[in-house]
Amino acid sequence: AVLDQMNLSPIITLIVVYVLVAVVAGPLSSTATLTAVGVVGHAVLVGVGFDPLTTAAALLMISSTEGASPPSSPPIFVACSLADVKDVGKTFFPLIFHYVVPIVIVGCLIALGVLPIANT
């Protein structure tokens, strides 16, 4: 309802939905992320005219960024502890910049049809 009242273009709607999925993937697992916002996000994107298959593929891919997004990334904390990293917070910016942001961009390009997915 909020996105409907904003009257955004389909491309901006796509970006907003996928960024929200990536943000929700931070504290939740990918399964919980898709349960919480995946179905609604998919319905919104299909409602504005995107292909259901490509939006679902991109949603699955973007929800998998959970391991590099704070605050719920136990492997990062364990690795920092083993490497004796004093400021764990500094490790998250490179992870978000080099992992989360590119995956969201690739997901948007898949949903837009710029990057292909295998159709069987």
N, CA, C and O atoms as a MOPAC input file, in Angstrom:
PM7 MOZYME 1SCF
protein

 N      0.82000 1    -1.18800 1     0.00000 1
 C      0.00000 1     0.00000 1     0.00000 1
 C      0.87100 1     1.26200 1     0.00000 1
 O      0.54200 1     2.24700 1    -0.66100 1
 N      1.97300 1     1.22800 1     0.73800 1
 C      2.86000 1     2.38800 1     0.79400 1
 C      3.51100 1     2.62400 1    -0.56700 1
 O      3.56400 1     3.75600 1    -1.04800 1
 N      4.00400 1     1.55300 1    -1.18300 1
 C      4.63000 1     1.70100 1    -2.49900 1
 C      3.61500 1     2.13000 1    -3.55000 1
 O      3.95800 1     2.86100 1    -4.48000 1
 N      2.37800 1     1.68700 1    -3.41200 1
 C      1.34700 1     2.05900 1    -4.36800 1
 C      1.04800 1     3.55400 1    -4.29500 1
 O      0.83100 1     4.19200 1    -5.32600 1
 N      1.03400 1     4.11500 1    -3.09800 1
 C      0.74200 1     5.53200 1    -2.93900 1
 C      1.91300 1     6.43000 1    -3.34700 1
 O      1.73500 1     7.62200 1    -3.59300 1
 N      3.11200 1     5.84400 1    -3.41400 1
 C      4.28100 1     6.64200 1    -3.78500 1
 C      4.35100 1     6.87900 1    -5.29200 1
 O      5.06200 1     7.78100 1    -5.73500 1
 N      3.62800 1     6.09100 1    -6.08900 1
 C      3.61900 1     6.22200 1    -7.54800 1
 C      5.02300 1     6.23600 1    -8.14700 1
 O      5.36900 1     7.11800 1    -8.93300 1
 N      5.82000 1     5.24600 1    -7.76100 1
 C      7.17900 1     5.13800 1    -8.27600 1
 C      7.18200 1     4.43100 1    -9.62100 1
 O      6.26400 1     3.67400 1    -9.93700 1
 N      8.20400 1     4.67800 1   -10.39900 1
 C      8.35700 1     3.95100 1   -11.65100 1
 C      8.68500 1     2.48700 1   -11.32600 1
 O      9.16100 1     2.19200 1   -10.23000 1
 N      8.43600 1     1.58300 1   -12.25700 1
 C      8.73200 1     0.17200 1   -11.98100 1
 C     10.19700 1    -0.08600 1   -11.62200 1
 O     10.48200 1    -0.93500 1   -10.77800 1
 N     11.11300 1     0.62400 1   -12.24300 1
 C     12.53000 1     0.40500 1   -11.95400 1
 C     12.88200 1     0.86900 1   -10.53900 1
 O     13.62100 1     0.18700 1    -9.82900 1
 N     12.36400 1     2.00800 1   -10.13400 1
 C     12.60700 1     2.49300 1    -8.76100 1
 C     11.94400 1     1.55800 1    -7.74900 1
 O     12.50400 1     1.30600 1    -6.68300 1
 N     10.76100 1     1.04400 1    -8.07400 1
 C     10.09400 1     0.07200 1    -7.20000 1
 C     10.95100 1    -1.17200 1    -7.04900 1
 O     11.08700 1    -1.70200 1    -5.94600 1
 N     11.52600 1    -1.64200 1    -8.14000 1
 C     12.40600 1    -2.80600 1    -8.11100 1
 C     13.59500 1    -2.56700 1    -7.18800 1
 O     13.93200 1    -3.41700 1    -6.36400 1
 N     14.22500 1    -1.41200 1    -7.32800 1
 C     15.38900 1    -1.09300 1    -6.50400 1
 C     14.99800 1    -0.99700 1    -5.02900 1
 O     15.70900 1    -1.50700 1    -4.16200 1
 N     13.88300 1    -0.35100 1    -4.74700 1
 C     13.43200 1    -0.20700 1    -3.35100 1
 C     13.15900 1    -1.57100 1    -2.73500 1
 O     13.58900 1    -1.83900 1    -1.61300 1
 N     12.45300 1    -2.43200 1    -3.44900 1
 C     12.12000 1    -3.75900 1    -2.91600 1
 C     13.39200 1    -4.56400 1    -2.66800 1
 O     13.52600 1    -5.18800 1    -1.61600 1
 N     14.32100 1    -4.56300 1    -3.61300 1
 C     15.52800 1    -5.36900 1    -3.45000 1
 C     16.45800 1    -4.82100 1    -2.37400 1
 O     17.12700 1    -5.59700 1    -1.69100 1
 N     16.51300 1    -3.52800 1    -2.21100 1
 C     17.30900 1    -2.95900 1    -1.11400 1
 C     16.67700 1    -3.32900 1     0.23300 1
 O     17.38500 1    -3.65400 1     1.18600 1
 N     15.35700 1    -3.27700 1     0.30400 1
 C     14.68400 1    -3.67900 1     1.54500 1
 C     14.93700 1    -5.15000 1     1.86000 1
 O     15.13800 1    -5.50700 1     3.02100 1
 N     14.93000 1    -5.99900 1     0.84900 1
 C     15.22300 1    -7.42000 1     1.07000 1
 C     16.65100 1    -7.57800 1     1.59000 1
 O     16.88200 1    -8.36300 1     2.51000 1
 N     17.59600 1    -6.86000 1     1.02900 1
 C     18.98500 1    -6.94500 1     1.48700 1
 C     19.13000 1    -6.43700 1     2.91900 1
 O     19.90400 1    -6.99600 1     3.69600 1
 N     18.40100 1    -5.39400 1     3.27100 1
 C     18.45900 1    -4.86300 1     4.64000 1
 C     17.84800 1    -5.85300 1     5.62400 1
 O     18.38500 1    -6.06100 1     6.71200 1
 N     16.74200 1    -6.45500 1     5.25100 1
 C     16.09700 1    -7.43600 1     6.13200 1
 C     16.96100 1    -8.68700 1     6.25900 1
 O     16.92400 1    -9.35700 1     7.29100 1
 N     17.73900 1    -9.01300 1     5.22400 1
 C     18.60000 1   -10.19700 1     5.27000 1
 C     19.73100 1   -10.05100 1     6.28900 1
 O     20.34500 1   -11.04700 1     6.67200 1
 N     20.01200 1    -8.83100 1     6.73100 1
 C     21.07400 1    -8.63300 1     7.71900 1
 C     20.82100 1    -9.37700 1     9.01800 1
 O     21.62600 1   -10.23000 1     9.39300 1
 N     19.75000 1    -9.09000 1     9.70800 1
 C     19.52400 1    -9.77300 1    10.98000 1
 C     18.83700 1   -11.13000 1    10.86200 1
 O     18.79200 1   -11.87400 1    11.84100 1
 N     18.30400 1   -11.46900 1     9.69600 1
 C     17.56500 1   -12.72200 1     9.54900 1
 C     18.29600 1   -13.69200 1     8.63300 1
 O     19.19600 1   -13.30300 1     7.88800 1
 N     17.90300 1   -14.94400 1     8.69700 1
 C     18.41300 1   -15.92300 1     7.73600 1
 C     17.70200 1   -15.71000 1     6.41000 1
 O     16.72300 1   -14.96800 1     6.33400 1
 N     18.19800 1   -16.36400 1     5.36400 1
 C     17.56000 1   -16.18400 1     4.05600 1
 C     16.14500 1   -16.73600 1     4.04900 1
 O     15.26400 1   -16.17600 1     3.39700 1
 N     15.91900 1   -17.82300 1     4.76400 1
 C     14.57100 1   -18.38400 1     4.84600 1
 C     13.62600 1   -17.42000 1     5.55300 1
 O     12.50800 1   -17.19300 1     5.09000 1
 N     14.06100 1   -16.86300 1     6.65200 1
 C     13.22500 1   -15.90500 1     7.38300 1
 C     13.01400 1   -14.62900 1     6.57000 1
 O     11.93700 1   -14.03600 1     6.61300 1
 N     14.02500 1   -14.21200 1     5.84100 1
 C     13.89900 1   -13.01700 1     4.99800 1
 C     12.84200 1   -13.21600 1     3.93600 1
 O     11.97900 1   -12.36100 1     3.73600 1
 N     12.90900 1   -14.35900 1     3.24700 1
 C     11.92500 1   -14.61500 1     2.20500 1
 C     10.52900 1   -14.80800 1     2.77400 1
 O      9.54300 1   -14.44900 1     2.13100 1
 N     10.43600 1   -15.36900 1     3.97200 1
 C      9.13300 1   -15.51700 1     4.61200 1
 C      8.56700 1   -14.15400 1     4.99800 1
 O      7.37200 1   -13.90600 1     4.84400 1
 N      9.43100 1   -13.27400 1     5.50100 1
 C      8.96500 1   -11.96900 1     5.97900 1
 C      8.63300 1   -11.00700 1     4.85300 1
 O      7.57700 1   -10.37400 1     4.87900 1
 N      9.50500 1   -10.88300 1     3.86900 1
 C      9.29800 1    -9.86800 1     2.83700 1
 C      9.33200 1   -10.40200 1     1.41500 1
 O      9.01300 1    -9.67100 1     0.47600 1
 N      9.71200 1   -11.66200 1     1.23800 1
 C      9.85900 1   -12.20100 1    -0.10300 1
 C      8.56400 1   -12.30700 1    -0.87900 1
 O      8.49800 1   -11.91900 1    -2.04500 1
 N      7.53200 1   -12.83300 1    -0.23400 1
 C      6.25100 1   -13.02200 1    -0.92400 1
 C      5.62600 1   -11.67900 1    -1.29300 1
 O      5.12400 1   -11.50600 1    -2.40300 1
 N      5.66000 1   -10.74900 1    -0.37500 1
 C      5.09500 1    -9.42300 1    -0.64600 1
 C      5.92300 1    -8.70100 1    -1.71000 1
 O      5.36700 1    -8.09000 1    -2.62200 1
 N      7.24800 1    -8.77000 1    -1.59300 1
 C      8.10900 1    -8.13000 1    -2.57900 1
 C      7.90000 1    -8.71100 1    -3.96800 1
 O      7.85600 1    -7.97900 1    -4.95700 1
 N      7.77200 1   -10.02900 1    -4.03700 1
 C      7.53300 1   -10.67500 1    -5.33100 1
 C      6.18600 1   -10.24000 1    -5.90400 1
 O      6.08300 1    -9.94800 1    -7.09500 1
 N      5.17000 1   -10.19700 1    -5.07300 1
 C      3.84000 1    -9.76900 1    -5.54300 1
 C      3.86400 1    -8.32800 1    -6.04300 1
 O      3.23600 1    -8.00700 1    -7.05200 1
 N      4.58200 1    -7.46900 1    -5.34200 1
 C      4.68400 1    -6.06500 1    -5.75800 1
 C      5.36800 1    -5.96700 1    -7.12100 1
 O      4.90300 1    -5.24700 1    -8.00500 1
 N      6.47000 1    -6.69100 1    -7.28400 1
 C      7.22700 1    -6.59800 1    -8.53200 1
 C      6.47300 1    -7.21400 1    -9.71000 1
 O      6.51600 1    -6.68100 1   -10.82000 1
 N      5.79600 1    -8.31100 1    -9.48100 1
 C      4.98000 1    -8.89400 1   -10.54800 1
 C      3.81100 1    -7.97000 1   -10.86100 1
 O      3.39900 1    -7.85800 1   -12.01500 1
 N      3.27900 1    -7.31300 1    -9.84400 1
 C      2.17700 1    -6.38100 1   -10.03800 1
 C      2.53400 1    -5.16200 1   -10.87500 1
 O      1.67500 1    -4.59500 1   -11.55100 1
 N      3.80500 1    -4.75700 1   -10.83100 1
 C      4.21000 1    -3.60500 1   -11.65300 1
 C      4.74000 1    -4.02400 1   -13.01500 1
 O      5.15400 1    -3.17600 1   -13.80600 1
 N      4.73300 1    -5.33400 1   -13.30100 1
 C      5.04100 1    -5.78300 1   -14.65000 1
 C      6.30800 1    -6.58400 1   -14.85400 1
 O      6.67400 1    -6.85100 1   -15.99800 1
 N      6.99100 1    -6.97600 1   -13.80000 1
 C      8.20500 1    -7.76300 1   -13.97400 1
 C      7.86300 1    -9.24800 1   -14.09200 1
 O      6.83100 1    -9.70500 1   -13.59800 1
 N      8.74800 1    -9.98600 1   -14.75300 1
 C      8.57100 1   -11.42000 1   -14.95500 1
 C      8.66300 1   -12.16100 1   -13.61500 1
 O      9.60000 1   -11.93100 1   -12.85000 1
 N      7.70600 1   -13.04600 1   -13.32200 1
 C      7.73300 1   -13.75800 1   -12.03500 1
 C      8.97900 1   -14.61800 1   -11.82700 1
 O      9.49800 1   -14.69300 1   -10.71300 1
 N      9.46100 1   -15.26400 1   -12.88100 1
 C     10.62700 1   -16.13500 1   -12.74100 1
 C     11.89400 1   -15.36000 1   -12.41600 1
 O     12.63800 1   -15.73400 1   -11.51000 1
 N     12.13800 1   -14.29400 1   -13.14500 1
 C     13.37200 1   -13.53700 1   -12.91400 1
 C     13.33600 1   -12.79800 1   -11.57700 1
 O     14.36600 1   -12.67700 1   -10.91400 1
 N     12.16900 1   -12.30200 1   -11.17200 1
 C     12.10500 1   -11.63100 1    -9.86900 1
 C     12.30600 1   -12.62700 1    -8.73600 1
 O     12.92600 1   -12.29400 1    -7.72600 1
 N     11.79000 1   -13.84700 1    -8.88900 1
 C     11.99200 1   -14.86800 1    -7.85600 1
 C     13.45900 1   -15.27400 1    -7.77000 1
 O     13.99500 1   -15.43800 1    -6.67400 1
 N     14.10800 1   -15.43500 1    -8.91600 1
 C     15.53400 1   -15.79000 1    -8.92300 1
 C     16.37100 1   -14.69900 1    -8.25600 1
 O     17.27200 1   -14.99200 1    -7.47000 1
 N     16.07000 1   -13.45800 1    -8.57300 1
 C     16.82000 1   -12.35100 1    -7.97600 1
 C     16.53900 1   -12.23300 1    -6.47800 1
 O     17.44800 1   -11.93900 1    -5.70100 1
 N     15.29400 1   -12.45800 1    -6.06800 1
 C     14.97400 1   -12.42600 1    -4.63100 1
 C     15.74700 1   -13.49900 1    -3.86900 1
 O     16.26400 1   -13.24000 1    -2.78200 1
 N     15.82600 1   -14.69200 1    -4.43200 1
 C     16.58700 1   -15.76400 1    -3.78300 1
 C     18.06700 1   -15.39300 1    -3.66800 1
 O     18.70100 1   -15.65100 1    -2.64500 1
 N     18.59900 1   -14.80000 1    -4.70400 1
 C     20.00000 1   -14.41700 1    -4.70200 1
 C     20.27500 1   -13.30400 1    -3.68700 1
 O     21.25300 1   -13.37200 1    -2.94200 1
 N     19.43000 1   -12.29800 1    -3.65400 1
 C     19.65100 1   -11.16600 1    -2.75200 1
 C     19.46600 1   -11.57200 1    -1.29100 1
 O     20.16500 1   -11.06300 1    -0.41500 1
 N     18.54100 1   -12.47400 1    -1.02600 1
 C     18.34500 1   -12.90400 1     0.36300 1
 C     19.52700 1   -13.70700 1     0.88400 1
 O     19.66100 1   -13.88600 1     2.09500 1
 N     20.38600 1   -14.19400 1    -0.00400 1
 C     21.54900 1   -14.96900 1     0.43400 1
 C     22.70300 1   -14.09100 1     0.90800 1
 O     23.76500 1   -14.61400 1     1.24800 1
 N     22.52600 1   -12.78700 1     0.94000 1
 C     23.59100 1   -11.89600 1     1.42400 1
 C     23.65100 1   -11.83200 1     2.94100 1
 O     24.38000 1   -11.01300 1     3.50000 1
 N     22.89800 1   -12.68000 1     3.60600 1
 C     22.80500 1   -12.65100 1     5.06300 1
 C     24.14900 1   -12.77600 1     5.77400 1
 O     24.33400 1   -12.17200 1     6.83100 1
 N     25.08100 1   -13.53200 1     5.23300 1
 C     26.34800 1   -13.77300 1     5.91000 1
 C     27.29500 1   -12.59400 1     5.92500 1
 O     28.22100 1   -12.56000 1     6.73500 1
 N     27.08600 1   -11.62700 1     5.05100 1
 C     27.99900 1   -10.47900 1     4.98500 1
 C     27.37500 1    -9.21300 1     5.52800 1
 O     28.01300 1    -8.16100 1     5.54800 1
 N     26.13600 1    -9.30500 1     5.96800 1
 C     25.43300 1    -8.11900 1     6.45900 1
 C     25.36300 1    -8.13600 1     7.97600 1
 O     24.92500 1    -9.12400 1     8.56700 1
 N     25.78700 1    -7.06100 1     8.60600 1
 C     25.62400 1    -6.99800 1    10.06100 1
 C     24.15500 1    -6.86800 1    10.39900 1
 O     23.39700 1    -6.39700 1     9.55100 1
 N     23.72100 1    -7.23500 1    11.52600 1
 C     24.45100 1    -7.70900 1    12.70000 1
 C     24.55300 1    -9.22400 1    12.79700 1
 O     25.28600 1    -9.72200 1    13.65100 1
 N     23.86100 1    -9.96200 1    11.97100 1
 C     23.82400 1   -11.41600 1    12.12100 1
 C     24.74600 1   -12.08200 1    11.12200 1
 O     24.29300 1   -12.56900 1    10.08600 1
 N     26.00100 1   -12.10800 1    11.41200 1
 C     26.96400 1   -12.78500 1    10.55100 1
 C     28.00300 1   -13.48200 1    11.42700 1
 O     29.15900 1   -13.06200 1    11.48000 1
 N     27.59100 1   -14.54100 1    12.10700 1
 C     28.49400 1   -15.24600 1    13.02300 1
 C     29.81300 1   -15.69300 1    12.39800 1
 O     30.84000 1   -15.62300 1    13.07200 1
 N     29.84000 1   -16.15500 1    11.12700 1
 C     31.13700 1   -16.55700 1    10.58300 1
 C     32.15900 1   -15.41400 1    10.54700 1
 O     33.35600 1   -15.63700 1    10.72300 1
 N     31.67600 1   -14.20100 1    10.31900 1
 C     32.58200 1   -13.04800 1    10.28700 1
 C     33.15700 1   -12.79300 1    11.67600 1
 O     34.34800 1   -12.51500 1    11.82100 1
 N     32.30500 1   -12.88900 1    12.69600 1
 C     32.78200 1   -12.67600 1    14.06400 1
 C     33.77700 1   -13.75400 1    14.47800 1
 O     34.76900 1   -13.46000 1    15.14600 1
 N     33.51800 1   -15.00300 1    14.08500 1
 C     34.43700 1   -16.09300 1    14.41300 1
 C     35.76900 1   -15.88700 1    13.69800 1
 O     36.83200 1   -16.03700 1    14.30200 1
 N     35.71100 1   -15.54200 1    12.40800 1
 C     36.94000 1   -15.31900 1    11.65000 1
 C     37.74000 1   -14.15400 1    12.22700 1
 O     38.96600 1   -14.22400 1    12.30700 1
 N     37.06100 1   -13.09500 1    12.62400 1
 C     37.75400 1   -11.94400 1    13.22000 1
 C     38.37800 1   -12.32200 1    14.55700 1
 O     39.45800 1   -11.84300 1    14.90200 1
 N     37.70500 1   -13.17200 1    15.29800 1
 C     38.25500 1   -13.62000 1    16.57300 1
 C     39.50500 1   -14.47200 1    16.35300 1
 O     40.50200 1   -14.31700 1    17.05800 1
 N     39.44300 1   -15.36300 1    15.38000 1
 C     40.60500 1   -16.21100 1    15.08600 1
 C     41.77900 1   -15.39200 1    14.55600 1
 O     42.93600 1   -15.71400 1    14.82600 1
 N     41.48600 1   -14.34200 1    13.80700 1
 C     42.54500 1   -13.49400 1    13.24300 1
 C     42.96400 1   -12.38900 1    14.20000 1
 O     43.82500 1   -11.57300 1    13.87000 1
 N     42.36600 1   -12.35700 1    15.37500 1
 C     42.66600 1   -11.36100 1    16.39500 1
 C     42.43600 1    -9.93300 1    15.89300 1
 O     43.24100 1    -9.03600 1    16.14300 1
 N     41.33100 1    -9.74200 1    15.18500 1
 C     40.94900 1    -8.42000 1    14.69500 1
 C     40.32000 1    -7.65700 1    15.85500 1
 O     39.37900 1    -8.13800 1    16.48600 1
 N     40.83900 1    -6.47400 1    16.13000 1
 C     40.36000 1    -5.69200 1    17.27600 1
 C     39.04700 1    -4.97200 1    16.99100 1
 O     38.16900 1    -4.93200 1    17.85300 1
 N     38.90100 1    -4.40900 1    15.81000 1
 C     37.69600 1    -3.65800 1    15.47600 1
 C     36.92200 1    -4.41000 1    14.38300 1
 O     37.16000 1    -4.22100 1    13.19000 1
 N     36.00400 1    -5.25200 1    14.81600 1
 C     35.23200 1    -6.08000 1    13.89000 1
 C     34.36100 1    -5.22100 1    12.98300 1
 O     34.10500 1    -5.60100 1    11.84100 1
 N     33.91100 1    -4.09500 1    13.46000 1
 C     33.05700 1    -3.21800 1    12.67300 1
 C     33.68000 1    -2.76200 1    11.36200 1
 O     32.97600 1    -2.52600 1    10.38000 1
 N     35.00300 1    -2.64100 1    11.34900 1
 C     35.68700 1    -2.20200 1    10.13000 1
 C     35.63400 1    -3.25100 1     9.02500 1
 O     35.81900 1    -2.92000 1     7.85400 1
 N     35.38500 1    -4.49600 1     9.37600 1
 C     35.32000 1    -5.54100 1     8.34700 1
 C     34.00500 1    -5.51100 1     7.58500 1
 O     33.92300 1    -6.04000 1     6.47700 1
 N     32.98500 1    -4.90500 1     8.15700 1
 C     31.67600 1    -4.95300 1     7.51100 1
 C     31.54800 1    -4.00600 1     6.33200 1
 O     30.84700 1    -4.33100 1     5.37300 1
 N     32.19200 1    -2.85300 1     6.36100 1
 C     32.06300 1    -1.94500 1     5.21400 1
 C     32.60100 1    -2.57500 1     3.93200 1
 O     31.91700 1    -2.52800 1     2.91000 1
 N     33.80200 1    -3.16300 1     3.94500 1
 C     34.25100 1    -3.82400 1     2.71200 1
 C     33.34000 1    -4.98000 1     2.29100 1
 O     33.11800 1    -5.18900 1     1.09800 1
 N     32.81700 1    -5.72200 1     3.25400 1
 C     31.91600 1    -6.82100 1     2.90700 1
 C     30.64100 1    -6.30100 1     2.24400 1
 O     30.18300 1    -6.84500 1     1.24000 1
 N     30.08400 1    -5.25500 1     2.81300 1
 C     28.86400 1    -4.68700 1     2.23800 1
 C     29.16700 1    -4.08200 1     0.86700 1
 O     28.40000 1    -4.26700 1    -0.07800 1
 N     30.27600 1    -3.36600 1     0.75900 1
 C     30.61800 1    -2.68800 1    -0.49100 1
 C     30.99800 1    -3.66500 1    -1.60200 1
 O     30.64100 1    -3.45600 1    -2.76100 1
 N     31.72500 1    -4.73500 1    -1.25000 1
 C     32.21100 1    -5.66600 1    -2.26800 1
 C     31.33600 1    -6.89600 1    -2.46000 1
 O     31.52600 1    -7.63800 1    -3.42400 1
 N     30.37800 1    -7.13100 1    -1.55900 1
 C     29.56000 1    -8.33300 1    -1.66400 1
 C     28.07000 1    -8.01300 1    -1.75800 1
 O     27.41600 1    -8.42000 1    -2.71900 1
 N     27.53500 1    -7.30800 1    -0.80100 1
 C     26.09100 1    -7.06600 1    -0.75400 1
 C     25.64700 1    -6.13700 1    -1.88500 1
 O     24.70500 1    -6.45700 1    -2.60900 1
 N     26.30500 1    -5.00700 1    -2.04300 1
 C     25.89900 1    -4.03400 1    -3.07500 1
 C     25.98600 1    -4.63600 1    -4.47600 1
 O     25.03800 1    -4.48300 1    -5.24800 1
 N     27.07900 1    -5.31500 1    -4.84300 1
 C     27.10500 1    -5.91200 1    -6.19100 1
 C     26.03300 1    -6.97300 1    -6.40700 1
 O     25.49000 1    -7.08000 1    -7.50700 1
 N     25.71800 1    -7.75600 1    -5.38400 1
 C     24.68000 1    -8.78100 1    -5.54700 1
 C     23.31500 1    -8.13100 1    -5.73800 1
 O     22.50800 1    -8.62300 1    -6.52700 1
 N     23.04100 1    -7.04200 1    -5.03700 1
 C     21.77000 1    -6.33300 1    -5.24200 1
 C     21.72700 1    -5.75400 1    -6.65900 1
 O     20.68700 1    -5.80500 1    -7.31500 1
 N     22.82600 1    -5.21700 1    -7.12300 1
 C     22.87500 1    -4.66800 1    -8.48900 1
 C     22.66700 1    -5.78200 1    -9.51600 1
 O     21.89600 1    -5.61100 1   -10.46000 1
 N     23.34200 1    -6.91400 1    -9.34600 1
 C     23.16900 1    -8.04000 1   -10.27000 1
 C     21.72700 1    -8.54500 1   -10.21900 1
 O     21.16300 1    -8.89100 1   -11.25700 1
 N     21.12100 1    -8.59400 1    -9.02900 1
 C     19.72000 1    -8.99700 1    -8.92000 1
 C     18.79600 1    -8.05900 1    -9.68400 1
 O     17.85900 1    -8.50500 1   -10.34600 1
 N     19.05900 1    -6.77100 1    -9.59300 1
 C     18.25700 1    -5.79800 1   -10.34900 1
 C     18.42600 1    -5.99900 1   -11.84300 1
 O     17.45200 1    -5.91800 1   -12.59200 1
 N     19.64400 1    -6.25900 1   -12.28500 1
 C     19.89100 1    -6.47500 1   -13.71000 1
 C     19.24100 1    -7.76500 1   -14.20600 1
 O     18.79000 1    -7.83200 1   -15.34900 1
 N     19.19000 1    -8.78700 1   -13.35300 1
 C     18.50100 1   -10.02200 1   -13.72000 1
 C     17.00800 1    -9.77100 1   -13.86100 1
 O     16.39000 1   -10.20400 1   -14.83400 1
 N     16.43000 1    -9.07400 1   -12.89500 1
 C     14.98700 1    -8.80500 1   -12.94200 1
 C     14.61400 1    -7.91600 1   -14.11900 1
 O     13.51600 1    -8.03500 1   -14.66500 1
 N     15.51400 1    -7.03100 1   -14.51100 1
 C     15.25400 1    -6.16400 1   -15.66200 1
 C     15.45100 1    -6.88400 1   -16.99400 1
 O     15.07800 1    -6.36500 1   -18.04600 1
 N     16.03500 1    -8.07400 1   -16.94600 1
 C     16.26100 1    -8.83300 1   -18.16700 1
 C     17.57200 1    -8.51100 1   -18.85800 1
 O     17.82300 1    -9.00000 1   -19.96000 1
 N     18.41000 1    -7.70100 1   -18.23500 1
 C     19.70500 1    -7.34700 1   -18.81800 1
 C     20.65400 1    -8.54700 1   -18.72600 1
 O     21.33900 1    -8.87300 1   -19.69500 1
 N     20.69300 1    -9.19500 1   -17.57400 1
 C     21.47900 1   -10.41000 1   -17.40100 1
 C     20.54400 1   -11.61100 1   -17.49900 1
 O     19.49300 1   -11.63200 1   -16.85900 1
 N     20.91500 1   -12.59600 1   -18.28600 1
 C     20.01700 1   -13.74200 1   -18.48000 1
 C     20.11300 1   -14.75700 1   -17.35000 1
 O     21.12700 1   -14.83400 1   -16.65600 1
 N     19.06000 1   -15.52500 1   -17.17500 1
 C     19.08300 1   -16.70300 1   -16.32800 1
 C     18.72000 1   -17.88000 1   -17.22000 1
 O     18.09200 1   -17.70000 1   -18.26300 1
 N     19.10600 1   -19.06800 1   -16.82200 1
 C     18.82900 1   -20.25600 1   -17.63700 1
 C     17.33700 1   -20.58300 1   -17.57000 1
 O     16.77500 1   -20.70600 1   -16.48100 1
 N     16.72000 1   -20.71700 1   -18.68900 1
 C     15.31700 1   -21.12200 1   -18.78600 1
 C     15.27300 1   -22.56700 1   -19.25000 1
 O     15.76700 1   -22.89200 1   -20.33000 1
 N     14.68600 1   -23.43200 1   -18.44200 1
 C     14.57500 1   -24.83300 1   -18.85900 1
 C     13.14500 1   -25.21300 1   -19.09800 1
 O     12.86100 1   -26.35600 1   -19.45600 1

